[in-house]
Amino acid sequence: MVTSIILITADRLRVNDVAQKLTAVDGISEVYSVSGNYDLVAIARVPDNDALADMVTNRFVEIDGIETTDTMLAFKAYSKHDLESMFSV
């Protein structure tokens, strides 16, 4: 399982629409509107790097209003929560 944090700059008039469309993308588990240099933060959990590359380069380009993305890979989770059990089916 690959977890990534995707920082997104969106057209100011389309932030809500972009967020809603991102939630429908397979592999996106959460989308947050945030303050600062970015408009949205999406958390992706996908099987492998190829699935992540496909999501960002093929699926995201279908969403009008995304201007830029900055994708970070998570190496290790440090949490009080058992994230694996929360997201397993």
C-alpha positions in Angstrom: 0.0 0.0 0.0 1.3 3.4 -1.0 0.1 6.5 0.9 0.6 9.9 -0.5 -0.3 13.5 0.4 -1.2 15.5 -2.6 -1.2 19.3 -2.3 -3.4 21.0 -4.9 -3.8 24.5 -6.2 -7.2 25.0 -7.8 -9.0 27.8 -9.7 -10.5 29.9 -6.9 -14.0 29.7 -8.3 -13.9 25.9 -8.5 -12.3 24.8 -5.2 -15.5 23.2 -3.9 -16.3 21.5 -7.3 -12.7 20.2 -7.5 -12.9 18.8 -4.0 -16.1 17.0 -4.7 -14.7 15.5 -7.9 -11.6 14.4 -6.1 -13.6 12.4 -3.6 -15.0 10.3 -6.4 -11.5 9.2 -7.6 -10.6 5.7 -6.7 -7.8 5.7 -4.1 -8.6 9.1 -2.7 -9.5 8.5 1.0 -9.8 12.1 2.2 -9.9 15.7 0.8 -9.4 18.8 3.0 -9.7 22.4 2.2 -6.8 24.2 3.8 -5.2 27.6 4.4 -1.8 28.6 3.1 -0.1 28.1 -0.3 -2.5 25.3 -1.4 -6.3 25.1 -1.6 -6.8 21.4 -1.1 -5.0 18.4 0.4 -5.9 15.0 -0.8 -4.8 11.8 0.9 -4.3 8.9 -1.5 -4.0 5.2 -0.6 -3.3 3.0 -3.6 -1.8 -0.4 -4.1 1.5 0.7 -5.7 3.4 3.6 -7.4 2.0 2.8 -10.8 -1.5 3.3 -9.5 -0.5 6.6 -7.9 1.2 7.8 -11.2 -2.0 6.8 -13.1 -4.2 8.7 -10.6 -2.1 12.0 -10.7 -1.3 12.0 -14.4 -4.4 10.5 -16.0 -7.4 10.9 -13.6 -6.5 14.4 -12.2 -6.2 15.9 -15.7 -9.9 15.1 -16.2 -10.9 17.4 -13.3 -11.3 21.0 -14.6 -10.0 23.5 -12.1 -6.9 21.8 -10.9 -4.0 24.1 -11.6 -1.0 22.5 -9.9 -0.2 19.5 -7.7 2.7 18.6 -5.5 2.7 14.9 -4.5 4.6 13.6 -1.5 5.1 9.9 -0.7 4.6 8.8 2.9 7.4 6.5 4.1 6.2 5.6 7.6 3.2 6.5 9.6 3.6 7.6 13.2 0.2 7.6 14.7 -1.8 6.7 17.8 -4.4 5.2 15.5 -4.0 1.8 13.8 -4.4 3.2 10.3 -4.1 -0.3 8.6 -7.2 -1.6 10.5 -9.2 1.6 9.7 -8.7 1.2 6.0 -8.8 -2.5 5.5 -11.9 -4.2 4.2 
